[in-house]
Amino acid sequence: MGAGLLCLFGAPWVVRGMAAWDAAIARRLLAPSHVDRLARRVEMLSENQLRLIDAADAERHRIERDLHDETQQRLTVMMEMSASPRGLTQPLTVVMVTHDPVAASYADSVVFLTDGQVVDTLHRPTAGRIAAHMTALERR
């Protein structure tokens, strides 16, 4: 009689424990492995990195376009002003920042900057003199 009562009251606890054990084993066997989780994480990070690169490229292109458009508009206005009957009353100064010796050679004067400081100036520059000067500054 004592064994029967024990089985009657203990059986639900034993069955519940076996079900929990069975569920834990099933989760362990059916869950993705550590390697699978890491591979998914690497894939997710790669996708995020690609999205960031695309966003940065789009922003860079937007900035380049805006700078080009704004510069083009200003130059057009200055050209129109100088061509008008009233024209410009004073000489026109245009400032251009470039690393291109050929583009810089069209200027009357070239100012060389290093870390935001003026380090030298060339008057009536040529592309060759500018390139040589830039090379010399790089070696310093």
C-alpha positions in Angstrom: 0.0 0.0 0.0 2.8 2.4 0.8 4.5 1.8 -2.6 1.2 2.4 -4.4 0.7 5.7 -2.7 4.3 6.7 -3.5 3.8 5.8 -7.1 0.5 7.7 -7.2 1.9 10.9 -5.8 5.4 10.6 -7.2 4.6 9.6 -10.8 3.6 13.2 -11.9 6.9 14.5 -10.6 8.9 11.8 -12.3 7.0 12.3 -15.6 7.4 16.1 -15.4 11.2 15.7 -14.8 11.5 13.3 -17.7 9.6 15.7 -20.0 11.9 18.6 -19.0 14.9 16.4 -19.6 13.5 15.4 -23.0 12.8 19.0 -24.0 16.4 20.1 -22.9 17.9 17.3 -25.0 15.7 18.2 -28.0 16.7 21.9 -27.8 20.3 21.0 -27.6 20.2 18.7 -30.6 18.0 21.0 -32.7 19.5 24.4 -31.9 22.2 25.8 -34.2 25.7 25.0 -33.2 28.2 27.5 -31.9 29.9 27.5 -35.3 26.6 28.2 -37.0 25.8 31.1 -34.7 29.3 32.6 -35.3 28.9 32.2 -39.0 25.5 34.0 -38.9 27.1 36.8 -36.8 29.9 37.2 -39.3 27.4 37.3 -42.2 25.3 39.9 -40.3 28.4 42.1 -39.6 29.5 41.9 -43.2 26.1 43.0 -44.4 26.2 45.9 -42.0 29.7 46.9 -43.1 28.6 46.9 -46.7 25.6 49.1 -45.9 27.8 51.5 -44.1 30.3 51.7 -47.0 27.4 52.3 -49.4 26.0 55.1 -47.2 29.5 56.7 -46.9 30.0 56.5 -50.7 26.5 58.0 -51.3 27.3 60.8 -48.8 30.7 61.5 -50.4 29.2 61.6 -53.9 26.5 64.0 -52.6 29.2 66.3 -51.0 31.3 66.2 -54.2 28.2 67.1 -56.3 27.2 69.9 -54.0 30.7 71.3 -54.0 31.0 71.1 -57.8 27.6 72.6 -58.3 28.2 75.4 -55.9 31.6 76.2 -57.4 30.2 76.1 -60.9 27.4 78.4 -60.0 29.7 81.0 -58.4 32.1 80.9 -61.3 29.1 81.4 -63.7 27.9 84.4 -61.7 31.4 85.9 -61.7 31.8 85.4 -65.4 28.4 87.0 -66.0 29.3 89.9 -63.8 32.6 90.5 -65.6 30.9 90.3 -69.0 28.1 92.7 -68.0 28.4 96.4 -69.1 29.0 97.4 -65.5 31.4 94.5 -64.9 33.6 94.0 -61.9 35.2 97.2 -60.6 38.1 95.3 -59.1 40.3 92.4 -60.1 38.7 89.0 -59.4 40.3 86.6 -56.9 39.5 83.0 -57.1 40.8 80.5 -54.5 41.1 76.9 -55.5 42.4 74.0 -53.3 43.9 71.2 -55.4 46.6 68.6 -55.4 46.8 68.7 -59.2 49.9 70.6 -60.5 48.3 71.1 -63.9 45.1 72.7 -62.5 47.2 74.8 -60.1 49.5 76.0 -63.0 46.7 78.2 -64.4 46.9 80.4 -61.3 49.0 83.6 -61.1 50.3 82.4 -57.7 50.3 79.1 -55.8 50.4 79.0 -52.0 51.6 75.7 -50.4 50.1 74.6 -47.1 51.2 71.9 -44.7 49.0 71.1 -41.8 47.1 74.3 -42.4 50.2 76.5 -42.3 51.6 78.5 -45.3 55.1 77.0 -46.1 55.9 78.6 -49.5 54.6 80.5 -52.5 55.3 80.3 -56.2 54.5 83.2 -58.6 53.9 82.5 -62.3 54.0 78.7 -61.6 54.3 75.9 -64.2 53.0 72.4 -63.7 56.6 71.1 -63.5 57.7 73.6 -60.9 54.6 72.9 -58.8 55.1 69.1 -59.0 58.8 69.4 -58.0 57.9 71.7 -55.2 55.2 69.3 -53.9 57.7 66.4 -54.1 60.2 68.4 -52.1 57.6 69.3 -49.5 56.6 65.6 -49.1 60.2 64.7 -48.3 60.5 67.1 -45.4 
